[in-house]
Amino acid sequence: MAVNPRAGNGAGARASPEVVHALRAAGHDVNLVQVDNPVGLRPQLASALARNPEALVVVGGDGMVHIGINALAGTAVPLAIVPAGTGNDVARSLGLPTGGKPPAAAASLVRVLRMEPRSIDLGRITSAGSPDVWFAAVCSAGLDAVVNARANRCSWPRGRAKYVLALLRELPFFRPPTYRLSVDGRETNIEAILVCVSNMRSVGGGMLITPGARYDDGRLDLLTVDPMPRLKLLTLFPLIFSGRHVGLKTVHLQTVSSVSLDVPGITLFADGEPVGNAPVDIAVVPAALKVFA
């Protein structure tokens, strides 16, 4: 079991003892891996997974899930999630309860561990000279990525409010860049203010940026939004919370198998974590991960 004690302003630390107790009471042998810096979990996870456990349980937010899927993608070891972060978009998309107190979260975990794990698709990001990076939810490459970077630097407020505040701070300075895209082999250049490649529905604590995305259809959803005046963009974001932006003339959505993307000056984010700069190739890998949900 891997824990980020700092997730959700300490929610991970509060949930951990309850989860360990519930797992042991249910007859599971628990090997607890916990460090303050989630990146430090990677070598410990590699050592733990070499012993072929029945599952990897991650306690934390989307950042912990991101570490978990990159440790497990393509293996037979399934992932289980105890949502204890700020956004929890992966858990939410999988239908797991979020926002519950530690006893409820522990009980929910024990219940799903009695089920058969199911297979879900993942996105895989490939770039020259770097290891492949896997993502479960969304890869962002526009204003959405810039907002994510600022939100990650904020400890307050929590949830959606953090991303709204980050948007208001970044919007006055953002200039829509030109993207070079190759979508399933078709090349195009576009200017855009939002660009994301999605395997799941939401980002930023429940914003339905690609409401039709499914994690088991062997496809990714590519969303691009045309440049627009800042005031108009501010009216767009409330629609994204409920998915009502889909169908607007400035919003373009298509399902794809792969996207090659190049854009200057923007760090890409996947599952809320920085994953490097373009150019990158992004492709769906069907049934790449087993998950309890």
N, C-alpha and C positions, 0 to 999 in steps of 0.2 A: 504494500500500500504506500503510495507516494503522496506526500502532503506538502502544500505550500502554506505555512502558518500565517503568512502575511496576506493571503488572498482575502478579498472582501473586508479589508480593515480588521483582520483578525478572525474572520468567520471560519477560515480553515483550521486555525489552532483550536477554536472552540468546538468544532465538530469532530476533530480527530479522536479524542478519548472515547467519545460515545460510539463512534463507528468501529473502533478497534474492539471495544467491549461487545458490541452486537455481533461482530463477525466471529469472535472467539466463542461466544455463547451459542452460535449456530454451528459450531464444530470446525471452523476454518482455522488453519495455522496462518498467522499474520506476521509478515516480515515488514516492519515499518521503516520507511526511508523518508527522512525529513531534513531539509536544509533551508536556510533563510533565502538563499539565492536559487531560484528554480533552475537556472542553467547548471548549477552544481549537481543537480539530480541526474544528469545524463550519464556520467560514468557509473554512478551507483545503480541506476536502473539497468544498465548493460550487464553489470555483474549479477544483479538479482534475476534478470530474465534468462541468464545462462543456466539457471537451475530449473527452467521449464515450469513455472508456476501455473496454477489453474486459471489465474486471471491477474490483471493489473488493475487495481483500484486507484483512481486519482481523486484527491480531495482538494478542490480549488476552483478556479475559474477557467475561462477559455485558454489562458496561457498554459495552465497545467494540462488541459486536454490536448493542446498542441504538442507539448512534450511527449505525452503518452502515445499519441498516434504516430509520431515520428520514431518512437521506440518500437512500435508494434506493427506498423504497416507491412503487409506481406507475410506476417507470421501467423501461426495458429493460436497464439495467446490472445484471448479476448480482453476488451477494455470495459471497465465499469466506472461510472462517474458519480461522485457526490458533489453536486453543485454548491460552491461556496465562494464564488467570485462576484465581480461587479456586473458583468454582462451575462454570463451563463447562456450564450446563444446556442452553443452546440447542444447542451442538455435540453434547452427549451425546444429546439427543433426535433429532438428525438422523443419528445413527449414526457420527459422526466420532470417531476415536480421541482420547482425552484422556489427559494425564499422561505423554506420550512426551517423550523428549529432543529438542532442537532438530533434529538430523539426521533423525530419524524424522518429526517434524512437517513439515519442509520437503519430504521425499519424498512424504508423504501429500498435501500440497497440490498438488504437481506432478501427481500421479496424477489427482486429482479435476478439475483444470483441463483434462484431456484429455477429460472426459465432457461430455455435454450438461447444462446447468443444468436443474434442475426447479423448478416453481412451487410455492410454499407459501402458505397463508393467513396473514394477520396480524390481530391485533386493533387496532382504532382507538379511541382515547380522545378524546372531544370534550367540551370545557367552555367555557362562555361567556367570551369575552374572551381566550382563550388559543389558540395554534396546536394543531392536532391532534397527538396523540402516538401512535406506532405501537409495538406490542410483538409479539415472536415467541413468548414462552413463557407467562408468568403475570403477571397484574395482581393484587396483594394489597391488601386493604383492611380487615384485622382485626389480631389479634395477630400474624399472619404479617408484616404490614407493619411493625409496631412492632419486632419482632425483627430484620427486615431492616435497619431504620434503625440499631439498635445494632450489628449485625454489621458494617455498613459503616464504623463508627467504630473497629473493632478491627483491628489489624495481625497479631494472633496470637490463637489458633491459626489454621490454614488449613483449608479444606474444610468438611466437615460439622461438625467440632468447634467451629468458630467460631459456627455457628448454634445449636448445642446450648447453648453457654455464654451466648449472647445471650438465649435462651429462659429459662434459669434466672434470669437477672438481671432480666428484664422481667416474668415471670409474677406475682410477688408484688404488683405495682402495677397490673396491667391489670384494668379493669372492662368487661365486655361492653357495648358501646353498642347503641342501637336503630338499625336500618337501614331506610330507606325504599327499597324496590326496585320496579322495574317490569321484569318479565321477559317479553320478547316481548309487551309491552303489558298484562300482568297485574300489577296493583299489589298490594303487600303490605308490611307492617311486621313486622320480626323482630328479636329479640335474638340475637346470635351472637358467638362468640369467634373464629372463623375465617371469613373470606369471601375467596374468590379466583375469578377468571375466567381460565380457562386455554385456551391454544391448543396447549400441549405438556404433557408428563407430569410434569416434575420442577421443584423449586426447591431452593435451599440446598445445592447440590453433590450432587444425586442423590436427594433425598427425593421419592418418588412420590406427590405430593399428589393428582394426577388421573391415575391410571395408564391410563385408557382414552382420554385426550385424543389427538386426531390433528390434525396440522397441514395436512391436505389433504382434510378432509371437509366444509368449508363450515360448520362449527359451532364453538361454544365450549363448554367445560364450566364450569358454575357449581357451586362447592362451598361449602356453609355448614355450620358445626358449632355445635350448641346450646351455651349456657352449661353449665358443669359445675364441680364442685369442683376445686381446683387439683391435688390428688393424682391424681384421675382423669384430668385432662388430661395429666399427666406420663406416665401409662401409655398414653395415646393416641399420643404422638409417636413412640415406637419402632415402632408399627404403620405410621405414615406413611412411614417409611424404605423399607418394602417394599410399600406399597400395600394393606396388610391392613386399614386403617381403613374402606375402602369396604364398605358393607353394615351397619355398626353403626347402631343406632337413632338415635344423636345426630348422625350424619353424613348430609347430604342432598346428592345429586349429580344434576344434570340437564344435558342438552345444550340449548343456546339459540342464537339468532341475535343477540340484543341484550339488554343489561341497562342500565337507568338506576339509578344508585346515589347515595344521599345519606346521609352519616354525619358527625356533628360530631367534630372534634378529632383526626382521623387523616389523616396524609399517605399517599396511595396510592403504591405502588411497582410498577413494571413492569420486568420483566427485571432486577430487583435495583436499579433506579434510582428516585429520587424523581420523581414526575410531577405533584405538586400535590394539591390538596384537592378533595373532593366539593362540589357535585354534579357528576357526570359521566355521559356516555352512552358505553357500550362496545359495539362492534359488530364482527362478523367481516367481513373483506373477503377473499373467496376469491381465490386466485392473485395476491396483491398483490405478491409478491417472487419473483425468480428467485435460486436459490442453488445453488452447487456442493456436492454432498454425495452 
